[in-house]
Amino acid sequence: MLMSNRRKALQMVSGALALPVLNSLTRADAAATTSSGSSSSSAVEGSAVVRSTGNKIRIGQIGVAHAHASKLSVYRASDDYEVVGVVEPDAKLRQRAESQPLYQGLPWMTREQLLNVPGLQAVLVETQVRELLDNAEACVAAGKHVHIDKPAGESLPQFRKILDAAASQKLLVQMGYMYRYNPGIVMLRDFLKKGWLGEVFEVHTVMSKVVDPASRRDLAEYPGGIMFELGCHIIDLVVGVLGKPDRVSSFARHSGAIDDSLKDNMLAVFEYPKATATVKSSAVEVDGGDRRHFTVCGTEGTFHIQPLDNPSARFTLSEARGSYRKGYQEITFPKYVRYVDDAADMVRIIRGEKTTDFPYEHDLNVQTTLLQACGLTESQS
């Protein structure tokens, strides 16, 4: 199954399948998909849960196996959501989950039962990676908005099919990349939008940690190694800054002492007409979380965020911009809680209050680039 999906991915990466441009939801399209009526909402950047006077969005979750499945707590805590149930067909996984406070009081059901809950609008897909796309495809076919955890599987043709189906129904597909709403990244995007960094010529980013032996065995099942598991988060950010690269070169190594097949030390270089980006991810870096960073260099300034999980920003400007002075300065942010702002953004998009900031084409470009960074190139087909 994995090799079959890999061949499909290779077909896509090598250009065997044509890809028409996918458009993002328009504000009118988003409004047409909601039955919750009008509402007012406000969000505090960082960790505050959005509060709203509108009807709650009915949402469910498929799967408990993904490493980020605990994000369900954000939706249970939000006044904007009603969590209607959880699906987990694996008896052992369900039994383990049933004992966790996160799932207490929630009904367990089959996927068919969940998708037929009256008024259900959205589904969180939190299965093992190999099962993400099949479940997401079923949700979209049932007319539901989806949040798909990362990465978007191994089959690029299937992911493309899901995006096409979502586009035809004006449905939101939200990917679970955990730094999209990081306040440092939000600030960086604002600087770029205003042109304060000038023309970007370099991006450098690192995403590493130490992976335990049991987890290494699980990850080794996927040909993309640690870049597939961890590097996807920062590839999402690089593509957000520079777009889809013209060329990707992948360098994969096994550097750890454990004798397994995991590519645990990986580097990818992205080439653009006037810029380069380096993406580094390893499974063997001690205290790697503290060194996770994202750096953007432009002709008018440089912006550095480190660490990504508890962000602070250090940037320099060639001249004073807005309330910021020329030269280096540092900004600290309130503690960042993952997925709170993802949930808040989903509410606003479903209710038609805004358009998505991450359209279908962006997600397709991210997944294409990720597979290339994992070394899934035409020469390996």
VMD Tcl script that draws the C-alpha trace (Angstrom):
set ca {
  {0.00 0.00 0.00}
  {2.79 2.41 0.97}
  {4.75 1.67 -2.17}
  {1.63 2.11 -4.31}
  {1.03 5.52 -2.78}
  {4.68 6.37 -3.22}
  {4.54 5.64 -6.93}
  {1.51 7.92 -7.23}
  {3.41 10.63 -5.39}
  {6.36 10.18 -7.72}
  {4.08 10.51 -10.72}
  {2.84 13.83 -9.43}
  {6.25 15.18 -8.44}
  {7.72 14.29 -11.82}
  {4.99 16.21 -13.61}
  {3.03 13.26 -14.98}
  {-0.27 14.77 -13.87}
  {-1.49 18.21 -14.88}
  {-2.67 20.44 -12.05}
  {-5.09 23.29 -12.74}
  {-4.95 26.19 -10.34}
  {-7.24 25.84 -7.34}
  {-8.94 28.94 -5.99}
  {-9.50 29.74 -2.34}
  {-12.92 30.10 -0.76}
  {-14.42 33.48 -1.42}
  {-16.27 35.27 1.35}
  {-19.57 34.59 -0.40}
  {-18.69 30.93 -0.91}
  {-17.86 30.52 2.76}
  {-21.11 32.13 3.77}
  {-23.02 29.74 1.56}
  {-21.60 26.72 3.39}
  {-22.77 27.65 6.88}
  {-26.12 27.11 8.52}
  {-25.17 28.85 11.74}
  {-26.35 32.33 10.79}
  {-24.55 35.60 11.42}
  {-22.39 36.15 14.48}
  {-19.82 38.46 15.91}
  {-16.47 37.26 17.21}
  {-13.14 38.53 18.39}
  {-9.79 36.86 18.91}
  {-6.73 37.75 20.94}
  {-3.55 36.81 19.10}
  {-1.71 33.95 20.77}
  {-3.56 31.80 23.25}
  {-7.03 33.24 23.87}
  {-10.05 31.21 22.81}
  {-12.42 33.05 20.48}
  {-15.80 33.88 22.02}
  {-18.87 34.25 19.85}
  {-22.58 34.90 20.13}
  {-23.32 32.76 17.07}
  {-24.62 29.18 17.03}
  {-21.99 26.57 17.76}
  {-20.23 24.72 14.96}
  {-20.96 21.00 15.28}
  {-17.70 19.11 14.87}
  {-16.43 15.56 15.36}
  {-13.09 13.79 15.31}
  {-11.97 10.72 13.38}
  {-9.02 8.95 14.95}
  {-7.01 9.24 18.16}
  {-3.69 7.86 16.89}
  {-2.07 11.02 15.53}
  {0.52 12.68 17.76}
  {-1.55 15.88 17.70}
  {-4.96 14.30 18.34}
  {-5.05 15.97 21.76}
  {-5.90 19.25 20.00}
  {-9.51 18.16 20.52}
  {-9.22 19.83 23.95}
  {-9.13 23.22 22.20}
  {-12.46 22.58 20.50}
  {-14.06 21.22 23.67}
  {-12.98 24.37 25.53}
  {-14.25 26.77 22.88}
  {-17.67 28.41 23.12}
  {-17.85 28.24 19.32}
  {-17.86 24.45 18.99}
  {-19.96 21.51 20.00}
  {-17.99 18.26 19.79}
  {-20.57 15.62 18.87}
  {-18.49 12.45 18.88}
  {-15.29 10.54 18.22}
  {-14.49 7.71 15.82}
  {-11.80 5.09 16.47}
  {-12.24 1.66 14.86}
  {-9.10 0.21 16.47}
  {-10.22 -1.42 19.74}
  {-6.88 -1.00 21.51}
  {-6.55 2.66 20.59}
  {-10.13 3.33 21.63}
  {-9.70 1.56 24.97}
  {-6.62 3.61 25.73}
  {-8.34 6.84 24.71}
  {-11.45 6.12 26.78}
  {-9.39 6.35 29.95}
  {-8.08 9.83 29.09}
  {-9.85 12.96 30.42}
  {-9.73 14.44 26.90}
  {-12.39 12.01 25.67}
  {-14.53 11.73 28.79}
  {-18.24 12.22 28.17}
  {-18.02 12.03 24.38}
  {-19.98 9.43 22.42}
  {-18.01 6.88 20.41}
  {-19.39 6.02 17.00}
  {-18.55 4.70 13.57}
  {-17.45 7.01 10.78}
  {-20.78 6.56 9.04}
  {-22.64 7.48 12.21}
  {-20.53 10.60 12.71}
  {-20.97 11.81 9.15}
  {-24.72 11.43 9.52}
  {-25.03 13.40 12.77}
  {-27.64 16.11 12.08}
  {-26.05 19.51 11.59}
  {-22.46 18.24 11.54}
  {-20.35 20.85 9.72}
  {-16.70 19.93 10.25}
  {-14.45 16.99 11.10}
  {-10.96 16.78 12.61}
  {-9.02 13.94 10.94}
  {-6.47 12.70 13.52}
  {-5.67 9.15 12.43}
  {-2.29 7.65 11.72}
  {-0.74 9.37 8.71}
  {-1.38 6.46 6.35}
  {-5.13 6.75 7.05}
  {-5.51 10.54 6.90}
  {-6.43 10.92 3.25}
  {-8.95 8.08 3.05}
  {-10.87 9.53 5.98}
  {-10.58 13.11 4.74}
  {-11.88 12.02 1.34}
  {-14.94 10.42 2.97}
  {-15.63 13.58 4.97}
  {-15.44 15.86 1.95}
  {-17.62 13.46 -0.04}
  {-20.17 13.83 2.76}
  {-20.05 17.61 2.38}
  {-18.08 18.42 5.55}
  {-15.29 20.92 6.16}
  {-12.12 19.15 7.29}
  {-9.04 19.78 9.39}
  {-6.43 17.26 8.25}
  {-3.43 16.70 10.46}
  {0.01 16.68 8.97}
  {1.50 15.69 6.62}
  {-1.11 15.21 3.90}
  {-0.36 11.53 3.38}
  {1.90 10.01 0.73}
  {-0.37 10.09 -2.33}
  {-0.32 13.47 -3.97}
  {-2.94 12.42 -6.56}
  {-5.35 11.51 -3.76}
  {-4.71 14.78 -1.95}
  {-5.31 16.63 -5.22}
  {-8.60 14.73 -5.61}
  {-9.68 15.79 -2.11}
  {-8.86 19.43 -2.82}
  {-10.75 19.31 -6.11}
  {-13.80 17.84 -4.39}
  {-13.63 20.43 -1.62}
  {-13.30 23.24 -4.15}
  {-16.36 22.05 -6.07}
  {-18.42 22.15 -2.86}
  {-16.87 25.34 -1.42}
  {-15.56 23.42 1.60}
  {-12.64 24.38 3.80}
  {-9.60 22.09 3.94}
  {-7.43 23.22 6.84}
  {-4.05 21.56 7.33}
  {-2.69 20.97 10.83}
  {0.70 22.68 10.44}
  {1.30 23.98 13.93}
  {3.15 27.25 13.28}
  {0.72 28.99 10.92}
  {-0.76 31.09 13.72}
  {2.43 31.40 15.78}
  {2.56 35.12 16.77}
  {6.14 35.44 15.51}
  {5.10 34.04 12.14}
  {2.03 36.29 12.07}
  {4.29 39.30 12.71}
  {6.73 38.16 10.02}
  {3.90 37.88 7.49}
  {2.84 41.42 8.35}
  {6.38 42.71 7.79}
  {6.54 40.92 4.44}
  {3.14 42.22 3.38}
  {4.24 45.77 4.15}
  {7.50 45.27 2.25}
  {9.63 46.15 5.27}
  {12.16 43.36 4.60}
  {12.58 44.25 0.93}
  {13.13 41.45 -1.56}
  {13.68 38.10 0.16}
  {16.87 36.39 -0.97}
  {17.37 33.76 1.76}
  {15.35 31.62 4.15}
  {16.98 29.30 6.67}
  {15.05 27.05 9.02}
  {15.63 24.10 11.35}
  {13.14 21.68 12.93}
  {14.71 18.91 15.03}
  {14.41 16.81 18.18}
  {15.46 13.42 19.58}
  {13.06 10.66 18.55}
  {12.82 7.63 20.84}
  {13.51 4.12 19.45}
  {9.85 3.03 19.32}
  {8.78 6.15 17.46}
  {11.73 5.75 15.08}
  {10.41 2.32 14.07}
  {7.02 3.82 13.25}
  {8.52 6.70 11.26}
  {10.83 4.36 9.33}
  {7.76 2.92 7.60}
  {7.54 6.12 5.57}
  {10.15 6.78 2.87}
  {10.34 10.49 3.71}
  {12.16 10.04 7.02}
  {12.24 12.83 9.59}
  {11.66 15.46 6.91}
  {8.24 13.90 6.27}
  {7.36 13.87 9.98}
  {8.88 17.13 11.24}
  {10.17 19.11 8.30}
  {6.67 19.46 6.86}
  {5.86 22.15 9.45}
  {8.61 24.48 8.32}
  {8.21 23.66 4.62}
  {4.69 25.04 5.02}
  {6.26 28.29 6.25}
  {8.91 28.48 3.52}
  {6.33 28.01 0.76}
  {4.24 30.67 2.49}
  {7.12 33.15 2.14}
  {8.63 32.24 -1.23}
  {6.04 30.06 -2.96}
  {6.71 26.79 -4.75}
  {10.41 26.40 -5.54}
  {11.78 25.96 -9.04}
  {14.03 23.13 -7.89}
  {14.46 21.03 -4.75}
  {17.62 19.13 -3.82}
  {17.34 16.55 -1.04}
  {20.16 15.23 1.14}
  {19.24 12.32 3.42}
  {21.48 10.67 6.00}
  {21.20 8.07 8.73}
  {23.36 9.50 11.52}
  {21.95 7.97 14.70}
  {23.46 5.06 16.60}
  {20.25 3.02 16.37}
  {20.40 0.44 13.58}
  {17.17 1.12 11.70}
  {16.17 2.44 8.29}
  {15.01 5.89 9.41}
  {16.51 8.81 7.51}
  {17.16 10.78 10.68}
  {19.34 13.65 9.44}
  {17.93 15.48 6.43}
  {18.56 18.68 4.52}
  {16.71 20.15 1.56}
  {17.71 23.14 -0.56}
  {15.02 25.08 -2.42}
  {16.01 27.18 -5.41}
  {14.16 30.28 -6.65}
  {15.07 32.84 -9.33}
  {16.49 35.27 -6.77}
  {16.48 33.30 -3.52}
  {17.49 30.07 -1.83}
  {16.03 28.32 1.19}
  {17.56 25.61 3.38}
  {15.37 23.30 5.43}
  {17.03 21.09 8.05}
  {15.38 18.39 10.15}
  {16.91 15.69 12.33}
  {15.76 13.08 14.83}
  {19.01 13.07 16.81}
  {19.54 16.65 18.04}
  {19.71 16.96 21.83}
  {17.32 19.68 23.03}
  {16.52 20.30 19.40}
  {13.33 22.12 20.29}
  {15.27 25.08 21.64}
  {17.07 25.53 18.33}
  {14.02 25.33 16.11}
  {14.06 28.55 14.17}
  {12.87 30.37 11.08}
  {14.98 33.12 9.50}
  {14.06 35.34 6.55}
  {16.67 37.65 5.00}
  {15.63 40.45 2.67}
  {17.38 43.37 1.04}
  {15.91 45.74 3.65}
  {16.00 43.60 6.78}
  {16.29 40.22 8.49}
  {13.70 38.53 10.72}
  {14.67 35.63 13.03}
  {12.24 33.62 15.19}
  {13.63 31.25 17.85}
  {12.48 29.01 19.38}
  {9.41 28.35 17.32}
  {7.43 26.67 20.08}
  {7.79 29.55 22.56}
  {8.58 32.32 20.13}
  {10.54 35.49 20.38}
  {11.68 37.51 17.38}
  {14.91 39.37 16.69}
  {14.91 41.52 13.59}
  {16.83 44.31 11.96}
  {15.61 47.00 9.57}
  {17.56 49.17 7.15}
  {15.49 52.16 8.27}
  {12.73 52.97 10.75}
  {9.41 51.34 9.84}
  {6.16 52.08 11.62}
  {6.85 52.00 15.36}
  {10.13 50.12 14.89}
  {13.56 51.74 14.73}
  {16.44 51.12 12.39}
  {18.75 48.27 13.40}
  {18.33 45.20 15.61}
  {15.58 44.87 18.20}
  {13.83 42.01 19.99}
  {10.17 41.22 20.52}
  {8.78 38.71 23.02}
  {5.28 37.23 22.83}
  {2.80 35.73 25.29}
  {3.07 31.96 25.61}
  {1.87 30.39 22.39}
  {-0.73 27.62 22.64}
  {-0.97 25.51 19.49}
  {-4.21 25.14 17.54}
  {-6.26 27.71 19.46}
  {-6.05 30.19 16.60}
  {-6.51 27.42 14.01}
  {-9.85 26.62 15.64}
  {-10.78 30.30 15.84}
  {-9.95 30.84 12.18}
  {-12.01 27.83 11.11}
  {-15.05 29.31 12.87}
  {-14.73 32.61 11.03}
  {-14.24 30.94 7.65}
  {-17.19 28.57 8.04}
  {-19.39 31.46 9.14}
  {-18.34 33.50 6.13}
  {-16.64 36.26 8.13}
  {-13.33 35.90 6.27}
  {-11.60 33.94 3.53}
  {-8.94 31.36 4.20}
  {-5.33 32.56 4.33}
  {-4.13 29.16 3.09}
  {-5.93 28.32 -0.17}
  {-6.01 24.92 -1.84}
  {-3.13 25.82 -4.15}
  {-0.87 26.63 -1.21}
  {-1.53 23.26 0.43}
  {-0.93 21.45 -2.86}
  {2.37 23.32 -3.33}
  {3.43 22.47 0.23}
  {2.76 18.77 -0.24}
  {4.49 18.67 -3.62}
  {7.53 20.42 -2.18}
  {7.55 18.20 0.91}
  {7.67 15.03 -1.17}
  {10.53 16.46 -3.22}
  {12.37 17.45 -0.01}
  {11.94 13.86 1.17}
  {13.81 12.68 -1.89}
  {10.78 11.35 -3.76}
  {12.03 12.36 -7.18}
  {11.63 11.00 -10.71}
  {14.98 9.16 -10.49}
  {13.59 6.92 -7.74}
  {10.45 5.78 -9.62}
}
mol new
graphics top color blue
foreach p $ca { graphics top sphere $p radius 0.5 }
foreach p [lrange $ca 0 end-1] q [lrange $ca 1 end] { graphics top cylinder $p $q radius 0.2 }
display resetview
